[in-house]
Amino acid sequence: MTSSSTTSHGVESSCQPLQSHTQIPKHERVAATPANFPCGPTPYAKKHIRSAFQNSSDARSTITTFQRDNSLHCMFAKAFGTIPVHQKKSDGFSVESLDPSPVLEFLSHLNVTRHEVHSRVASALRSAIEDEIQRMPLPSSVSSSSIGDVGHAALLNLLKSAWQFRDVPELRPILVCLLKRLGDHTPVQMLRRLGVKKAAEKDGTTKKDGELKNAELLSQLGPHMSRLVWEANWDERMEAVTASFARQNGAFSESLEEELTLRGSTILADLICPPVKSYLTDPILVQAADLCFVATSSERRFATKTRRTKAVDPVHVEGSVGTLTSIGVSRPSGSGADNGANPGTTKLEKSTPSSAAAIALIKETIGSRPKLLGALLDMLISEHALNGGGLARIKTMSISDRKQEALKDCSSIVSILGGSTNLSCSLVADILLTYGQLPRSYEVLGIMAHILDASVQAGLISDIAVVQVQGCLRAIFRPEQIDNVQSPPKGMTEQDATGGPKIKLSLKAAKNPSSSMFPDLPVDDSEHEKKILQRIVKAAIASMKANDSQGLFLNPVTDVIAPGYSSLIKEPMCIRTMEEKMMSSQYKTIDEFKDDTMLMFSNCVTYNVGSAGVWFRGEAARQKKLWKENIYPDAKAKLKSALDKRKKALKQAKAEEHGGSSGGSKKRKPPPPLAFGLAEKSTKIGAPAGSAISKEAKDDAAINNLTVNDVDPLPPWSKRRKVVDSNIPNMQCLAAMLLADPFVMRILLDKILRTIRVDVVKEKRVPCGNTLLPSMFQLINIAQMSIQLCATKGRKYSIPDAGIFSTATNGMEESRSYKSIRQYLPLFSKMLLDVEIDRRMVAGGDLHDTFLQGVITHPELQVKEWEGTSSLNDLKVVVEGTFVSLLLPGNTNETALRHQFPRFVAALDALSGSNMLNERPFFVSLTSALLRYKTKLPHSTRDLVTACLVKWLRMGCDISPETRLCSALHEALINLLNEWSSLGNIVLPRDLLLNVAEEAIAAAAGCEIGQKCALFVKLWNNNDSMFSRVKEQYLKMLSSTPLAKSLRWREKMGIKAPLLDQAVDADAL
């Protein structure tokens, strides 16, 4: 063994050179060919190993010799003429030293730097570690082997060691590979550590949210790991809220609960807030949502699919999951539609708000993670409680005041017509419809969303759809899940109080599936069997294509290719035809597919006769044999296996539904609900107590077989719910939000108005005798209840009474629903008859001559009759809708309106409690109806409307002048004046425009006309955000007015001229 020598570079070499490396004789050098150096993935290496063992008699010594003679040092010695050094171990085996000096010496002669050597070695080591990490087994849900647990423990130990190098760029890839490999098995503590934010920085007086400490690391982990981090961050805040709830004996901490909203500091809130705000401020959605009463069904239609899936500019959705991990977006001050634009760092906020872009970004953010879906819906529940029902429009009300108002059982401020403030409800529907396969707990809610979405697209809701929505609500508002349920009202049996057939989840198939008006909803299990068969046939067709390499049977045969083919073959068949039948689900059984395949081969043999068709017949026989021996038996076996598995699941679900499982097998979750069936111990309202429903009637109650005769309101219940699974949002809140969707509310109100107009007034029937009206009124009351439900997160709520039975006992008042349906809806029907008589008594009516003769007079104006109706919000929106319909061109005339108009005004004064300030959807619809007259608007109608709006501004002495000045009514009045003024002096002269505006300011501020209003001037000069929308309308008015008149008006109102001059000059330019 030779000793090591030192080279000129100062590096010890484990090889002793025969002579200088630069002067190696040619006869001592070996040519660098693969044959001389049999190493690596070359044929020479394999041949060298094979020959060594073929000529060996002692495999052990052969391995030792081969290792010595073909080591790296021997290769260098062979190339440079050096002598390799070996070490002798105690067991007698000769092992080469791992001294890297010869390699480094060799590379130095090739001008390879040490840094490059180290980089490549580090890269190789890193790749080896990553490969070892990927090969490490993990625990599996289907395997009980302990190997996965051992591998998991090893990876966790490595994670503890690697975490400290997270800031070292060269070693971070190992940590990234390790976390990706762990995936769902990553410890929660590690996920929460990845979601820790930096300390918030102060910039002047504002406080900015800090970025994630490990943002760079998280950006390399991919969407799946990022979503796990967001879930862990959300769970951490949820645990804090739950712990606070337990410590405070069922009382939530407002500051902690705020963390679970869009204004919270969770990572998910930072990501979701910009697209949610973009959705809620989409101008097209806002304009459509505020228009609650329209004339035709075409106007009621709203392309919900278009608003979710229209082509999206990629610029709008930049800032996706991969680029939002730094959490560097600036947070808006709030998330409602009332908040001003707040520029952020994402291009989504800088561009025009788009609902489709917002939905795309939300989908990309939450992915298919049920927990993130629940967290998002939970935040939207909080958003609706704070800003829904028109609360966002009350600029003078603080957030805490809004919360208190939302918790009231009967709030005069919370409006059923939320309009654009209820767009969070529309967003809930869009999320449910675009999420994909919903988790099991959301399935009934998803079916309800599909039914309502189809009705919105049709522009009307059918009677069948109403019944199906009620079926979904019965499955969601299940009385058996209610704690501390109140007893039924006195005089009602428990069966009567249940409100008729109680709908439950059932696996019973509908008898007439073709009668369903919604083909995309699951009808029975045959649909699932069709999908299984389609998948099996698709695989079989793919195998047939692979066997037919020549494409002989692929396409249909024409007479051009095969003369006389159509006259000889009456039933042509090919693979393409079978594929089309498979895609359209025309195959009901596997035998039908077999018949078509046999027909295809038979046609080939029938046509190709004689010597010219020998090859074709042979090819048909070959493929037929393969099909019969391989493809068809395999497809049949797979189909049998899949159907058996499905039947077993259905049997298991049925056993669990009846309270047990068969055969002692492990309990499994039942399959998705396929239909809704009647409970066994339920009766309809009005049916004799104790009457049973037959099995046949029960089976016929599948949701696809429900008819208008099955309309039945939900029973009235009140309850307090225990806090259940925090990972799933309250389903009752979400169901009520689906009904509060402004586009759904529009078709529900249209249904009520048409029913009253056609079935009640025209047919001269009693309103409560109509089977549909109580159910419709209950639906809109549930929609209004959504604010209170969301404010309590479903912990406390009551299902409103349908108003059919009297609930007044022991001196108690009747329920609001009973008052609406049984007491005041008949009064409203009488008012509609009076309105019709007014129309008939004026000139051109059939009763005009009788009126002139003094035989009849106009019906008396009813004012006192409407007293005490300020809590009937459901009836108020019905009166508003009828009022808007009356003012449409062609529905009345100028003379009759003088008598009809005061009737509606008197009713609305009483129903609103003298507070019409924030009925924005009503005013938007009223403006739209009046502008249809264009330049043909009668001046008497104009004067009636303006006088009424000014009167409503003056009403409500207990309301502060600031609230009236900033109200939606004030904005709507000035906007209407501007629209009329734009049509020319024939509709509204400029002088009259300024006079009415002056009256509006005096009415709202509570001062005399012509007197300077200090509060108005203060709001104007301070550029108050609460007053901004009203000021915008006044600026528009002044810009359309001659400068001299506008200057006189400004001086009269006490507004500083210089400031106004600048505004007017800017608008003029």
Residue pairs with C-beta under 8 A, 6 or more apart in sequence:
1 85
1 86
1 88
2 16
2 83
2 85
3 16
4 12
4 13
4 14
4 16
4 85
4 99
4 101
5 12
5 13
5 16
5 17
6 12
6 13
7 13
7 105
9 105
9 108
11 101
11 104
11 105
11 108
12 99
12 101
13 82
13 101
13 102
13 105
14 73
14 84
14 85
14 97
14 99
14 101
14 102
15 73
15 76
15 77
15 80
15 82
15 83
15 84
15 85
15 102
16 82
16 83
16 85
17 80
17 81
17 82
18 24
18 28
18 81
18 82
18 83
19 25
19 81
21 80
21 109
24 80
24 81
25 81
28 81
29 79
29 80
29 81
30 36
30 37
30 78
30 79
32 79
34 42
34 44
35 44
36 78
37 75
37 78
37 79
38 44
38 45
38 47
38 48
38 70
39 45
39 70
39 75
48 70
49 66
52 62
52 66
53 59
53 62
56 62
64 93
64 94
67 95
67 96
68 74
68 86
68 94
68 96
71 84
71 96
72 96
72 102
72 103
73 84
73 85
73 96
73 97
73 102
74 84
74 96
76 82
76 84
76 102
76 103
76 106
77 83
77 84
80 106
82 102
84 96
85 96
85 97
85 99
86 94
86 95
86 96
86 97
87 94
87 95
87 96
87 97
88 94
89 95
104 114
104 117
107 117
122 170
126 170
126 171
126 173
126 174
129 174
129 177
130 173
130 174
130 177
133 155
133 158
133 174
133 177
133 178
133 181
134 177
134 181
136 151
136 154
136 155
136 181
137 147
137 148
137 150
137 151
138 148
138 151
138 152
138 155
138 181
138 182
138 185
139 148
139 149
139 152
139 185
140 148
152 182
152 185
155 178
155 181
155 182
155 185
156 182
156 187
158 178
159 175
159 178
159 179
159 182
159 187
159 190
162 171
162 174
162 175
162 178
163 175
163 190
165 171
165 172
165 174
165 175
166 172
166 175
166 214
166 217
172 217
172 220
175 217
176 217
176 220
176 221
179 186
179 190
179 221
179 225
180 221
180 222
180 225
183 224
183 225
183 228
184 228
186 225
186 228
188 232
188 235
191 228
191 229
191 231
191 232
191 233
192 229
192 232
192 233
192 236
193 214
194 212
194 214
194 217
194 218
194 229
194 232
195 212
195 229
195 230
195 232
195 233
195 236
195 267
196 212
196 213
196 214
197 209
197 210
197 211
197 212
197 213
197 265
197 327
198 210
198 211
198 212
198 213
199 210
200 207
200 208
200 209
200 210
201 207
201 208
201 210
202 208
208 330
209 265
209 270
209 327
209 330
209 331
211 326
211 327
211 328
212 218
212 267
212 325
212 326
212 327
215 325
215 326
215 327
218 225
218 226
218 229
218 325
219 322
219 323
219 325
219 326
221 229
223 321
223 322
223 364
223 367
224 367
226 321
226 325
227 321
227 366
227 367
227 369
227 372
229 267
230 266
230 267
230 268
230 271
230 372
231 369
231 371
231 372
231 375
233 266
233 267
233 268
234 260
234 266
234 267
234 268
234 371
234 372
234 375
235 371
237 256
237 259
237 260
237 264
237 266
238 260
238 726
240 256
240 259
241 252
241 253
241 256
241 257
241 259
241 260
242 723
242 726
244 252
244 253
244 256
245 251
245 252
245 253
245 723
254 403
257 382
258 264
259 265
259 266
260 266
260 375
260 378
260 379
260 382
261 269
261 335
261 379
261 382
261 383
261 386
262 269
262 272
262 273
262 276
262 335
262 379
262 382
262 383
263 269
263 331
263 334
263 335
264 379
267 327
268 365
268 372
268 375
268 376
268 379
269 379
270 327
270 329
270 331
271 324
271 327
271 329
271 365
272 362
272 365
272 376
272 379
273 329
273 331
273 332
273 335
274 319
274 329
274 332
274 344
274 346
274 348
274 349
274 361
275 348
275 357
275 358
275 359
275 361
275 362
275 365
276 335
276 358
276 362
276 380
276 383
276 424
276 427
277 332
277 335
277 339
277 349
277 353
278 348
278 349
278 353
278 354
278 355
278 357
278 358
279 285
279 353
279 355
279 358
279 359
279 423
279 427
280 286
280 335
280 336
280 337
280 420
280 423
280 424
280 427
281 337
281 341
281 353
282 307
282 353
282 354
282 355
282 358
283 352
283 353
284 307
284 355
285 307
285 355
285 420
285 423
285 426
286 337
286 420
286 423
288 302
288 742
288 743
289 419
289 420
289 422
289 423
289 426
289 742
289 743
289 921
290 419
290 420
290 742
290 920
290 921
290 924
291 299
291 746
291 921
291 924
291 925
291 928
292 417
292 419
292 742
292 745
292 746
292 749
292 881
292 921
292 922
292 924
292 925
293 746
293 749
293 880
293 881
293 884
293 885
293 921
293 922
293 925
293 929
294 300
294 746
294 925
294 928
295 885
295 888
295 929
297 458
297 459
297 460
298 459
299 459
300 459
300 460
300 746
300 747
300 750
301 456
301 457
301 458
301 459
302 456
302 457
302 743
303 457
304 429
304 430
304 433
304 453
304 456
304 457
304 743
305 457
306 356
307 355
307 356
307 430
308 355
308 356
308 359
308 430
308 433
308 434
309 356
309 359
309 434
310 356
311 356
312 354
312 356
312 357
312 360
313 351
313 354
313 357
315 347
315 351
316 347
316 348
316 351
316 354
316 357
316 360
316 361
317 348
317 357
317 360
317 361
317 364
318 346
318 347
318 348
319 329
319 346
319 347
319 348
319 361
320 361
320 364
320 365
321 364
321 365
321 367
324 346
324 365
328 345
329 344
329 345
329 346
329 349
330 342
330 343
330 344
330 345
331 342
332 339
332 342
332 344
333 339
333 340
333 342
335 383
335 387
336 383
336 386
336 387
336 392
336 421
337 387
337 392
337 420
337 421
337 423
338 387
338 392
338 393
338 395
338 421
340 1025
340 1028
341 349
342 349
343 349
343 350
344 350
348 357
348 358
348 361
351 357
355 430
359 430
359 431
359 434
362 376
362 431
363 434
363 435
365 372
366 372
366 373
366 376
368 435
368 436
368 437
370 439
370 727
371 727
373 431
373 435
373 439
373 442
374 727
374 728
374 729
376 431
377 428
377 431
377 729
377 734
378 729
378 793
380 424
380 427
380 428
380 431
380 737
381 729
381 730
381 733
381 734
381 737
381 790
381 793
382 790
382 793
383 424
384 422
384 424
384 425
384 737
384 740
384 786
384 787
384 790
385 403
385 406
385 787
385 790
385 791
386 392
386 399
386 402
386 403
386 406
387 402
387 421
387 424
388 418
388 421
388 422
388 424
388 425
388 740
388 786
388 787
388 790
389 406
389 411
389 413
389 414
389 415
389 416
389 418
389 421
389 422
389 740
389 784
389 786
389 787
390 413
390 414
390 415
390 417
390 418
390 419
390 421
390 918
390 919
390 920
390 968
391 397
391 402
391 405
391 406
391 413
391 414
391 421
391 787
392 421
393 421
393 918
393 920
393 968
394 402
394 413
394 918
394 963
395 966
395 1025
395 1026
395 1027
396 960
396 962
396 963
396 966
396 1026
397 405
403 791
405 411
405 413
405 414
406 414
406 787
406 788
406 790
406 791
407 788
407 791
407 792
408 414
408 788
409 788
410 816
410 871
410 873
411 787
412 870
412 871
412 912
412 913
412 915
413 915
413 918
414 784
414 787
414 873
415 784
415 873
415 877
415 918
415 919
415 921
416 745
416 780
416 783
416 784
416 873
416 874
416 876
416 877
417 742
417 745
417 877
417 880
417 919
417 921
417 922
418 425
418 740
418 742
418 745
418 921
419 742
419 920
419 921
419 924
420 742
420 920
422 740
422 741
422 742
422 745
423 742
424 737
425 737
425 738
425 740
425 741
425 742
425 744
425 786
426 741
426 742
426 743
428 734
428 737
428 738
428 741
429 449
429 452
429 453
429 738
429 741
429 744
432 438
432 442
432 445
432 446
432 449
433 446
433 449
433 450
433 453
438 445
438 446
440 669
440 672
441 728
441 731
442 731
443 672
443 673
444 472
444 475
444 476
444 505
444 673
444 731
445 472
445 476
445 731
445 734
445 735
445 738
447 472
447 521
447 673
448 469
448 472
448 473
448 476
448 735
448 738
449 738
450 518
450 520
450 521
451 465
451 468
451 469
451 472
451 518
451 521
452 461
452 465
452 469
452 738
452 739
452 741
452 744
454 465
454 517
454 518
455 461
455 462
455 465
455 744
455 747
456 741
456 743
456 744
456 747
459 747
460 747
460 750
460 751
461 747
461 748
461 751
462 517
463 707
463 708
463 711
463 772
464 517
464 706
464 707
464 708
465 517
466 711
466 751
466 772
466 775
466 776
466 779
467 706
467 707
467 708
467 710
467 711
468 518
468 703
468 706
469 739
469 779
470 503
470 711
470 712
470 713
470 714
470 775
471 503
471 676
471 703
471 706
472 503
472 676
472 735
473 714
473 735
473 782
474 502
474 503
474 504
474 676
474 714
475 503
475 504
475 505
475 673
475 676
476 731
476 732
476 735
477 714
477 717
477 732
477 735
477 799
478 504
479 485
479 498
479 502
479 715
479 717
481 721
482 717
482 719
482 721
483 719
483 720
483 721
483 722
484 719
484 720
485 717
485 718
485 719
486 717
486 718
486 719
488 494
488 496
488 497
488 715
489 497
489 716
489 805
489 807
489 809
490 809
491 805
491 806
491 809
492 805
493 689
495 681
495 682
495 683
495 689
495 690
496 683
496 685
496 689
496 805
497 715
497 716
498 682
498 683
498 715
499 685
499 712
499 713
499 714
499 715
499 716
499 802
500 682
500 683
500 684
500 685
500 687
500 712
500 713
501 678
501 679
501 682
501 683
501 684
501 693
501 701
501 710
501 712
502 678
502 679
502 682
503 676
503 677
503 678
503 679
503 701
503 703
504 676
504 677
504 678
504 679
505 657
505 673
505 676
505 677
506 673
506 674
506 675
506 676
506 677
506 702
507 525
507 650
507 653
507 654
507 657
507 670
507 671
507 673
507 674
507 675
508 674
508 675
508 677
508 698
508 699
508 702
509 523
509 524
509 525
509 526
509 674
509 675
509 702
510 516
510 523
510 524
510 675
510 702
510 703
510 704
510 705
511 699
511 700
511 702
511 705
512 704
512 705
513 523
513 524
513 526
513 704
515 704
515 705
516 523
516 704
521 703
521 704
522 528
522 672
522 673
522 674
522 675
523 674
523 675
523 704
524 674
524 675
525 646
525 650
525 674
528 646
529 643
529 646
530 585
530 588
532 639
532 642
532 643
532 646
533 587
533 588
533 589
533 590
533 639
534 582
534 583
534 585
534 587
536 590
536 635
536 638
536 639
536 642
537 578
537 582
537 587
537 590
537 593
537 635
538 579
538 582
539 635
539 638
540 593
540 631
540 632
540 634
540 635
541 575
541 578
541 579
541 582
543 630
543 631
544 553
544 575
544 597
544 623
544 627
544 631
545 554
545 575
547 623
547 626
547 627
547 631
548 554
548 575
548 623
550 619
552 604
552 616
552 619
552 620
552 623
553 574
553 575
553 600
553 601
553 604
553 623
554 574
554 575
554 576
555 574
555 575
555 576
556 572
556 574
556 576
556 577
557 565
557 569
557 572
557 574
557 607
558 565
559 565
559 566
562 607
565 572
565 607
566 572
568 606
568 607
569 603
569 606
569 607
571 599
571 603
572 603
573 596
573 597
573 599
573 600
573 603
574 600
575 600
577 596
578 593
578 596
578 597
578 600
581 587
581 596
582 593
586 592
587 593
590 635
590 636
590 639
593 635
594 632
597 627
597 632
598 624
601 620
601 623
601 624
601 627
604 616
604 617
604 619
604 620
605 617
605 620
607 613
608 616
608 617
608 620
646 671
649 668
649 670
649 671
650 671
651 662
652 661
652 662
652 665
652 667
652 668
652 670
653 668
653 669
653 670
653 671
654 670
655 661
655 662
656 667
656 668
656 670
657 670
661 667
675 702
675 703
675 704
676 701
676 702
676 703
677 698
677 699
677 701
677 702
678 693
678 697
678 698
678 701
680 692
680 693
680 698
681 692
682 693
683 689
683 690
683 691
683 692
683 693
684 712
685 712
685 713
685 804
701 710
708 771
708 772
709 771
711 771
711 772
711 775
712 775
713 774
713 775
713 778
713 802
713 804
714 778
714 799
714 802
715 799
716 798
716 799
716 800
716 801
716 802
716 807
716 815
717 798
717 799
718 797
718 798
718 799
719 796
719 797
719 798
720 795
720 796
721 730
721 794
721 795
721 796
721 797
723 795
730 789
730 793
730 794
731 794
732 789
732 794
732 797
733 786
733 789
733 790
733 793
733 794
735 782
736 782
736 783
736 785
736 786
736 789
736 790
737 786
737 790
738 744
739 745
739 748
739 779
739 780
739 782
739 783
739 786
740 783
740 784
740 786
740 787
742 921
744 783
745 780
745 783
748 776
748 779
748 780
748 783
749 780
749 877
749 878
749 881
750 881
751 772
751 776
752 773
752 776
752 777
752 780
752 878
752 881
753 878
753 881
753 882
753 885
755 770
755 772
755 773
755 776
756 767
756 773
756 825
756 828
756 829
756 832
756 878
756 882
757 832
759 765
759 770
759 772
760 766
760 767
760 770
760 773
760 829
761 829
761 832
761 833
761 836
766 826
767 773
767 821
767 825
767 826
767 829
768 774
768 803
768 804
768 821
768 822
768 825
768 826
773 821
773 825
774 802
774 803
774 804
774 817
774 821
775 802
777 802
777 803
777 817
777 820
777 821
777 874
778 800
778 801
778 802
778 803
778 817
780 874
780 877
781 800
781 816
781 817
781 874
782 799
782 800
784 873
784 874
785 797
785 798
785 800
788 797
789 797
800 815
800 816
800 817
801 807
801 815
801 816
801 817
801 818
802 817
802 821
803 815
803 817
803 818
803 819
803 820
803 821
803 822
804 818
804 821
805 818
806 814
806 818
806 822
807 814
807 815
807 818
808 814
808 818
814 822
814 823
816 871
816 872
816 874
817 874
819 869
819 872
820 872
820 874
820 875
824 866
824 869
824 872
824 875
825 875
827 862
827 865
827 866
828 875
828 878
828 879
828 907
830 862
831 862
831 903
831 904
831 907
832 882
834 859
834 862
834 903
835 886
835 900
835 903
837 847
837 858
837 859
838 858
838 859
838 896
838 899
838 900
839 845
839 892
839 893
839 896
839 900
840 846
840 847
840 848
841 847
841 848
841 850
841 851
841 856
841 858
841 896
842 848
842 893
842 895
842 896
842 899
843 895
844 893
845 896
847 856
850 856
851 857
851 858
858 899
861 902
861 903
861 906
862 903
862 906
862 907
863 906
863 910
866 906
866 907
866 909
866 910
866 911
867 910
868 910
869 875
869 910
869 911
870 910
870 911
870 912
870 913
872 911
873 911
875 911
876 908
876 911
876 912
877 922
879 904
879 907
879 908
879 911
880 908
880 919
880 922
880 925
882 904
883 904
883 908
883 926
884 922
884 925
884 926
884 929
885 891
885 929
886 892
886 897
886 900
886 904
887 897
887 926
887 929
887 930
887 941
887 945
888 929
888 932
889 932
889 933
889 936
892 900
894 938
894 940
894 941
897 940
897 941
897 944
898 940
898 944
901 944
901 948
905 948
908 916
909 955
912 919
914 955
914 956
915 955
915 956
915 959
916 922
916 952
916 955
916 969
917 952
917 953
917 956
917 959
917 963
917 964
917 967
917 968
917 969
917 970
918 967
918 968
918 969
919 968
919 969
920 968
920 972
923 968
923 969
923 972
923 976
924 972
926 945
926 972
926 976
927 972
927 975
927 976
927 979
930 937
930 941
930 945
930 976
931 979
933 941
934 983
935 983
935 984
935 986
935 987
937 980
937 983
937 987
942 980
942 987
942 988
945 976
946 973
946 976
946 977
946 996
949 969
949 972
949 973
949 976
949 1000
950 973
950 996
950 999
950 1000
950 1003
951 1003
952 969
953 964
953 967
953 969
953 970
953 973
953 1000
953 1003
953 1004
954 1003
954 1004
954 1006
956 964
961 1004
961 1005
961 1006
961 1015
962 1015
962 1019
962 1026
964 970
964 1003
964 1004
964 1005
964 1006
965 1001
965 1004
965 1005
965 1015
965 1016
965 1019
965 1027
965 1030
966 1019
966 1024
966 1026
966 1027
966 1030
967 1004
970 1000
970 1004
970 1030
971 1029
971 1030
971 1033
973 996
973 1000
974 997
974 1000
974 1030
974 1033
974 1034
974 1037
975 1033
977 988
977 993
977 996
977 997
977 1037
978 993
978 1033
978 1036
978 1037
978 1040
980 987
980 988
980 993
981 987
981 988
981 990
981 993
981 1037
981 1040
982 1040
990 1040
990 1041
990 1042
990 1045
991 1045
993 1037
993 1041
994 1037
994 1041
994 1045
994 1049
997 1034
997 1037
997 1049
998 1009
998 1010
998 1049
998 1052
998 1053
999 1009
1001 1013
1001 1016
1001 1053
1002 1008
1002 1009
1002 1010
1002 1011
1002 1013
1004 1016
1005 1013
1005 1015
1005 1016
1007 1013
1010 1052
1012 1052
1012 1053
1012 1054
1013 1053
1013 1054
1014 1054
1016 1053
1016 1054
1017 1053
1017 1054
1017 1055
1019 1026
1019 1027
1019 1031
1020 1027
1020 1031
1020 1034
1020 1055
1021 1055
1021 1056
1021 1059
1023 1031
1035 1063
1035 1067
1036 1067
1038 1046
1038 1049
1038 1050
1038 1060
1038 1063
1038 1064
1038 1067
1039 1064
1039 1067
1039 1068
1041 1049
1043 1064
1043 1068
1046 1060
1046 1064
1047 1057
1047 1060
1047 1061
1050 1057
1050 1060
1051 1057
